[in-house]
Structures are given as structure tokens and as C-alpha cells.
Amino acid sequence: MLNRRIVLAQVLLAGTSLLAPAAAQPARPRPPQRPARAARSTTPQPAGTPATTPLGPLDTAAKFAVILDYTTGAVLLEKDPDAPMIPSSMTKLMTAYIVYEMLRAGRLSLTQELPVSERAWRMGGSKMFVQVGTQVKVEDLIRGVIVQSGNDACIVLAEGIAGSEEQFAELMTQKAHDLGLEHTVFRNSTGWPHPEHRSTARDIALLARRLIRDFPEYYHYDSEKTFKYNGIEQQNRNPLVQRNLADGLKTGHTDEAGYGLVASAERAGRRVIVMVNGLSSVRERSEESERLLEWSFREFENATLFTAGDVVEQAPVHLGTSATVPLVGGRDLVVTMPRGWRNRARITLTYDAPVPAPVLRGTRLGQLSISGPGVPELEMPLLAGADVPRLGLPGRAAAVVTRFLTGG
């Protein structure tokens, strides 16, 4: 008969073993599963409501905000993350995403030239200043979109790819849904005001993460501080890029939406994505995004608890050719935690023991959980790290007799 075994271990400081020695615990029933997470609210919170973080509430002037760790996807801060909002020119991240897909598929090239229509030339707002009737290289158009936030450049790309901006917007919305951005609907390539053009803070932050991860070969455009076209040199509108605090991605502004920004920065091998919207001025956007970026690096850290092949525990095996089977995670386990978490975090291993033979490598045998005050909960399966065949008949008989005589 199988016994439930739970091993509790305190996380130790770096440089020592991951799991402290722990005696076998008495058999216990499986703990009740956590209730399902409640549906995400899309109702805007009252003005002045602080953001939610693993460290507790944090005030921010932003109406909408999400901060993600790029590597782990951990949410460090959120405020109205799933409420509908106007993405303004942050829309252009999806325009760039589709362009990069076309480049990778060979349907576009950086040196290819696209025609400028009268519609693109007449487009208002921020401009690259393309001239009607001319041809513009795709690479110049990308810089016009990313660095100069050119609405005209977006339309040239949209018309060149899909024939019309309206058709291109349908491609954008479909791609958003393919990427899991469930609350996003695009009606144009620029972020120009439209009553149905909506996204959420979470969706924009996730889009930024996918853009960096899926197309690293094109991300260098985001860090360019200036771009000159048609004799007109313009600066990158991202204040954090201008001050070398970030290496991307995009700002946005309309009268209705206020001032927004999605930025990403990397320090000491760790990357963070900050998305804010609904701020009252260029200055407030710059100051608040910088403050939240600094907070993210200061208050959190990433730690590799173990790598894919690390043996987390040796589980006893019943009637196997080996007395134990190694338990492994099967992948690197990197977690984002508040600084100082090592003194509060607890690792729990849960599995049935002894494990009946035969055991196949990769079989799920248990679960690893991390918890503790101020530590985001994390769960991961434990897998058999090796095959353990079943003993032959004589061996099984001897094992049964031995277990009977020893009371094991």
C-alpha cells in the first residue's frame, strides 16, 4: 500500500545545496487543491486605487499598469490590467510584429521599396514625412514606425502588405488573438482614435514580450535614438531610451487616452517590461515609468533553483531493480522573487512512496511547490529521472520476504 510522503525544506542561501536535509514525514492525505483563480476583472478601479504587487499595494499615477519579468513572465505589478483602454501609438508594436513576420517568411525584404499612397501622405499626427508617389525602403519604414512613430509609415506598410489599412487591421486583430491577447481589437495600424480600437495593459505588455522574444534580430531598431528621413531628423520619443535607461519599445498619446509607454530594459542579465497608460503629461509619463522601472529592478531578483537535470530527491522504489529513483524537474526552474525571499520561502515536495516498479523516465511522480510570506506561489511537476525496471520473480519474492521480516 502506498504512503503519502511530504518533504518540507527551507531554501538556503546561494552557494549551498538547494534542499536542506529533511526526515520522512508521517503519511498524510493529499492537501486540498487550491480553488480556481477568479475571473479577471475588467471593471476599472476607482481613481486613486493603488497597484497590486507581491510586496503589497503600491501607489502609481498611471491609470493602467503592468510590469512583467521577461524571463519568467512573473507579474511584478498590475493596476486595472484587463480593463479596456486606448493603446494609442503602442498599437504600432503589432504593426511591427506583422512586418517582422513577413520579413522572416520572405514575403518582404528590408531593401524592398513600397509605394506611398495619397492616403498615407495625408495622414495626420506624428509623421515620417514620406512623399506621395515615391517608393520607400521597408527598413526605412520600420525606423519611421519605431523611432519616429510615423503614422504615414504605418499606412505605407499596411497597404503594401494587405492592400488596405482596414484589411491589415484585421490581420493585426487575428494575430493578437493567436498570441493570446484576448481583449485586443485593432481598427487601424497606427492607434489613431477609433471607438472600437481597444486593448488592455496586460495585452500590450505581453505583446512587447513576444516582440522581443520572437524577433530579437529586429529589436535593435527600438534603441536607435534618432532617424533622419527626407532631410528631417527626429528623436526617438521614448524618454527612457533617450536617457539610456531602456532599449525599447514605444510611447503613445491621445487626448482621450492620456500618455502611455511600454518600455523594456536589461540589467545584469535580467530584463523587465513596464507598461503604463493614462498619465497626465509627458513629464509624468517619463518620471513614473522611470520610477517603476527602478522599483522593479531594486525589489525583485531572479534565481535559478535548479536546472533540468538536477536531482531534487531520491524516491524509494518498491520491487524495482534499483532501490530509488531520482526525481527531477525536467527543465530549468527560474523564479522571480522579492529580494530577501530566501529567508522566507519554503519548498515542499509531495509524492507517493514507495514508487511501484516499473518506472519509466519522464513519468510524473509528484509535485514541487514554493510558498511563504510575500513569496508568489509556484508549482512544478516532479518527473522520474531514470528508468527502473521491475524485479524478476525471484527478486520480487526475496524483496517481499525481506520486507516482511524487517517490517519495512
N, C-alpha and C positions, 0 to 999 in steps of 0.2 A: 504494500500500500504506500502511495506516495505521500510525502510530508511536505508541507509548505515551509519554506525557509526564507527568512528575510534578514539580510545583512545590512547593517547601518554603518556608515563610515563618514568621518569628518574630513572635508577637503583640507589638504595640508598646503603649506607654502611651496612655491616653485622650487624645484631642485630636490624635492623628496618624492617618495612614492605617492601615487595618486590616492590609493585607498589605504587607510590605516587598518592594522590587523583587527579582525572582529570575530568574536566567537559565534558559533551557530546559535541561532535563536530558537526558542520552542516553536513547535508547529502552530501556525496562526491561520485563520481564514483569510481569504483574499480580501484586501480592503475594498470598500465600495468604490465604484468608479465615480469620477467627478461628473457633476451634471454637465450637460451640453452647454456650450457658450451661448449666451443670449444673442439674439439677432442684433446686428449693429444698428444703432440709432442714426437716422438721417434727419432728425429734428434739430435745427440749430439751437445751441445753448444760449441762455440769457447773456446779454452784454456783461463783460467783466468776469465771466466764468474762467477759472484758471485751466491750464492744460493738465492732462493726466500723464504722470511718469511713474516708473518703478520706484522712484525715490519719494513720491508724494506729489501734491499739487504744485504747479509752477506757473506763476503769472507770465503772460505774454500779451503784447499789444496786438498780435495777429488775431484776426477773426477765425482763420483756419490754419492749422499747422500739423505737420507730421515730420518726425525725424526718424530715419532708418539707419541701422548699421548695414553697410553694403554687403559685407561678407556673410553675416548670419541672417540678415533680414529682420533682426530684432527691432521692435518699435521702442524707441527711447522716449518719445513724447508724442502725444496726439491731442488735438483740440478740434472738435467737430470734423473728424477725419472723413466721414462718409456723408456729410451733408452736401447737397448740391451747391456748387459755387461756379463762378465765371473764371475760366482758366486764362483768359486774355491771351497774350503772346506766348505763354507757356504751351499753348496749343502747338507751337512750331516744333516742339520735341517730336510729336508724332509725324509731322511733315518730314522731318529729318529721318525718322526711323524708316519710313517707307522709301525714301530716296536711297538710304543705305542698303535696304533690301534689294532694290533694283540694281544697284551697283554690284552687289555680291552675286546676283543672279546673272549678270552680264547683259541685262536689259538697258543699262545706262553705262556710260564711262565718264570719268572725270573730265576728259578733254572734249566730250561731245558738246555740241552747241545746240541750244534750244531757242526758238523764236519768241520775241516779245510781242504780245498782242496789245491792242489799244486798251483793253480792259486792265491788263497788268500795269501798263504805263500810267493810266489814270487813277490807279488805286491810291487811296489816301493813307494817312497815318505814317508810321516810320517807313522809310524807303531806302532802297539801294541805289535808286536813280538810274534804272535801266531805261533805254530809249526805244520807243515804238519802232518796229520794223527791223530792229537789229537782232543779232544772234549772240547769246551769252553762254560761255562755258559752264558746265554743270558745277565744276569746282568753285568758280566764282559765285555762282548762285548759292551754293552751300554756305560760303562765307557771308554772303549777303543775308542769309536767313539767320545764321548763328551769331555772327559778330554784330551786324548792323540791324538785326530784327526787321529786315525788309519785307514788307507786305507784298510789294511788287515781285520780289524774288520768289516768294512762295507761290504766287499765282503762275509765274512762268513755269516752275517745276510741276505744279499741279496740272496745268494744261498740257505740258509736254508728256506727262506720264499717263494721264487718264482722259485727255481730250477736253475736259472741262473741270472747273474747280468743284462743281457740285458732285460730279462723279468721283473725283478724288476724295472728297469729304466722306463719301460712302465707303471707300476703301479704308480711310482712317478709322471710321467707327467700327468696321468689321475687324480690323487689326486690333483695335483696343479690346474688343470682346474676346478675340483669340488669345490675347495676353492676360485675360482675367480682369480687365478693368471694367467691371460690371456697370458702373454708374456713369459712364462717359458716353456722350453723344457729340460728334463733331458735325458742324454745318458749313465749315469753311476751313481753309488751310492756314489761316492767319491768326484767328482769335478775334476777328472783327465782331462787334456786338451782334448777337442774334438770339432771339428769345428761347430757342431750343438748344443752343450751344452751351453744354454744361459738362462739368467733370467734378471730381472731389479731390481733396488734398491727398488722400491715400492713393488714388489712382495716378495722380501726377507724380508723386514720389516713386511709386512702383514703375511707372514709365521711365523715369530718369534712371532707375537702377537697371532696367532692361536695356536701355540705350547704351549705357556704359559697358555692360556685360556682353551684350550681343554683338556690338560693333566697336571694339576697342581700337581698331585701325583707323577710325574716323574721329575718335574723341578728341584728338589734338586740336581740331578746329575750335573747340569750346574755350580753349585757353588763350587764343590769339587776342591780343589787346586792341589791335586796330586793323582795319581793312580799307584799302583805297580802291575805289572804282569810279570810272567816268570822271576822273580828276577830283573826286570828293573823298576825303579821308574821314572815317568815323571811328569812334572808340567803341569798344565792347561795352554794352550797357550794364553788365553785371559788376556791381561795385566790389564784390569780393574777389573777382578775377583781377580787376584793376589794381587791387592792393595786395595781390599775391596770397590771398587767404583761401582761395578756392581755384579749381581748374575747370569749372563749368557750373551751371548749364544755361539758365535762361531767366530773364525777368519778364514781367507782364504788368500792364496797367490799362484800365479803362475807368471812366468816371464812375460807373456803377460798381465795378469790382474792387476798386482801390488799387493799391500797389502790392504786387506779389513777386516772388522769387523762388526758384528751385536751384539749389547750389550743391556742389559736391566738393569735398576736399579730402586729401590723404595725408596722414602724418604717421610716421614710424610704421608704415605698412598697414595702417588701419584707415579705411575710408568710411565717411559718413555722408548721408544725403539729408539736406534740410529743405523743407518746403513750407513756405509761409504765404499767406494771402490776406487781403482785406486791410492792409496798413494804410495810414492816412497821408503819407508823403514819401518822397524819395529818401529823405534823410531817415525817417523812422524805419523804412524798409532796410536800409543799409545797416543801421545800428542794431536793429532787432535780429536780423539774420546773423550778424557777426556775434552777437551775444549768445544766441542759441547754438551756434557752431562751436564756440569756445566751451560752452557748458557741456556739450556732447563729448568732446574730447577729454575734458577735465574730470567728468563724473563717471565715465564708463571706460571699460577696457575689455579686450578680447583675450580669451585664454583657451589654449588647446588642452583639453582634459586628457585625451588620448588619441592616438592615431588608429587607422583602420586595423592594423594587425596587432595592436596591444592586447594582451590577455588581461581582462578585468578581474576574472575569478576562475578558479578551478572547481567545477561542479562534480560531485561524486556520481558514478555511473553504476547501475545495477545490472549484473550479468553481462558486462562488457569485457572486451579484450584489454581494455585499459581501465584503471580504477577511477579515472577522472576524465572530464572533457573540458577544454578551455572555453570560456565564454568571452566573445569579442563583440565589439560594436559594429564591425563591418565597414565603418567609414570613420574619417576624422571627425571628432566631436569638438567643434569650436563654439564657444558660448560668449555672448556679450553680457557682462555683469557690471553692476555698480562697483566702483573701486572700494576695496576693503571687504568684498563679498567672501573672500576665502575664510574669514573668521566666523562667517555666519552660515555658509552653505553646508548642506548635508546631502550625501549621495546614498541612495537606497537601491539595493539590488534585490529583486524579487524573482524567485524561480522555484520549481518543484525539484525536490531532491529525495532520493537519488533519481537520476535521469535513466529511464529504461533503455537498454540497448535493443536494437542497433540505433546509432545516432549518425545522421548524415550532416556533413559540413554545410553550414548555412541555414540549418533549421532553427527557427525561433524557439528559444528555451526560456526566456524570461524578459525582464524589463529593468532598465536603469532609470531612476528618477532623481532630479535635483530639486531641492526646495530649501527654504529658510527665510528668515525675516528680511524683507527687502530684496529677495532673490527671485527673479521670474522663474516660474515652474517650467521644467523641461523634462520630457520623457523620450526614451530611445530604446528600441528592441535590443536584446542580447541574443547573439547567434552562436551556434556551435562552431568552434574554430577548427575542428578536425572531425574526420570520420572515426567512429568507434564501433567496430563490428560486434555482433553478439557472440558470446562464447559458444563453443560446440557443446554437445550433450554432456560429455564427461566433465567439462569445465563448469557447466551450469550446475550439475549435480554437486560437485565439490563446493561451489560457492554457496549453494543452499545449505549444505551441511555445516559449513563454517559459520554462516550467519546464524544458524540455529544454535550452535554450540556457544557462540560468543554473545549471542543476544543482540547482534548488530542489525 
